[in-house]
């Protein structure tokens, strides 16, 4: 796995949006790096439902989630800071093959 694209900034509690490319060639879009009470964490892609609650659209086992979080935090800390944008970047939705 590798971070395919990262858009750093400050949108409320969100610090970055990123896409993840798998070894099999799938690109999963719409991950978020969020500032929580215990530090940064990765929020998996989600969609707003008819009840106005957000539901995850990608599920992963705990070990894989931990690997994605470690990869994202490392990439976030080791990339050059960009100018924060005042609006949300376009992240697309769904999967790309």
Secondary structure, DSSP 8 states (H G I E B T S, - for coil): -EEEEEEEEEETTEEEEEEEE-TTS-EEEEEEEEEETTEEEEE--EEE-TTS-EEES----HHHHHHHHHHHHHHHHTS------SS------SEE-
